[in-house]
Amino acid sequence: DAGVIQSPRHEVTEMGQEVTLRCKPISGHNSLFWYRQTMMRGLELLIYFNNNVPIDDSGMPEDRFSAKMPNASFSTLKIQPSEPRDSAVYFCASSSSSGTTDTQYFGPGTRLTVL
Amino acid sequence: GENVEQHPSTLSVQEGDSAVIKCTYSDSASNYFPWYKQELGKRPQLIIDIRSNVGEKKDQRIAVTLNKTAKHFSLHITETQPEDSAVYFCAAIYNDMRFGAGTRLTVKP
């Protein structure tokens, strides 16, 4: 298995631009998680899906952030418009359980820099 | 919601010594406590986890203990090796999920 796949691995954009991060979970996993990691705030859960349905989006910082999971093998996290404070590493993780209380496998992350 | 505190923020030990990292949590409903290791520039990887119906779990040189009454849990690494150097994160999970701020462990050869 290839594990969780994220793209792009690095993204540099200018303030105000739209950014789309992509994630392919491990085949057969039915829960998907989006995290943001910064030095200041550590690792934060943004949103998670179960069977393609958003379960908890309370960690999404504001309306500029949106996430979708149109099918079991693909999810996107979109930031529009992007701001310099959005610069962070964004991780996607997946799990075979239907909730949060099981092993999560992280992708390699997308390092986002907003100038 | 859940709040997780992790100590120490940095820890330096000699190779072969033991390392202990402690976390406290606030939500008594939390019932799953994973520990992740993150090497520089890499993804977090689960190294061990414990559930609320268990007090201790061991996997080779790594062990985790849980005290539900006191709401704290700890990671113990014995016979540390330089490759154990990384940032370690704890988490407390029920419906809410919170990570500790991380502990940077350095093992000196």
HADDOCK unambig.tbl for C-alpha pairs under 7 A between the chains (distance, minus, plus):
assign (segid A and resid 42 and name CA) (segid B and resid 101 and name CA) 5.60 0.50 0.50
assign (segid A and resid 43 and name CA) (segid B and resid 99 and name CA) 6.38 0.50 0.50
assign (segid A and resid 100 and name CA) (segid B and resid 93 and name CA) 6.98 0.50 0.50
assign (segid A and resid 100 and name CA) (segid B and resid 94 and name CA) 6.95 0.50 0.50
assign (segid A and resid 100 and name CA) (segid B and resid 95 and name CA) 6.78 0.50 0.50
assign (segid A and resid 101 and name CA) (segid B and resid 32 and name CA) 5.67 0.50 0.50
assign (segid A and resid 101 and name CA) (segid B and resid 93 and name CA) 6.44 0.50 0.50
assign (segid A and resid 101 and name CA) (segid B and resid 94 and name CA) 6.63 0.50 0.50
assign (segid A and resid 106 and name CA) (segid B and resid 43 and name CA) 6.20 0.50 0.50
assign (segid A and resid 106 and name CA) (segid B and resid 44 and name CA) 6.40 0.50 0.50
assign (segid A and resid 106 and name CA) (segid B and resid 45 and name CA) 6.93 0.50 0.50
assign (segid A and resid 107 and name CA) (segid B and resid 43 and name CA) 6.56 0.50 0.50
assign (segid A and resid 108 and name CA) (segid B and resid 42 and name CA) 6.55 0.50 0.50
assign (segid A and resid 108 and name CA) (segid B and resid 43 and name CA) 5.28 0.50 0.50
assign (segid A and resid 109 and name CA) (segid B and resid 43 and name CA) 6.72 0.50 0.50
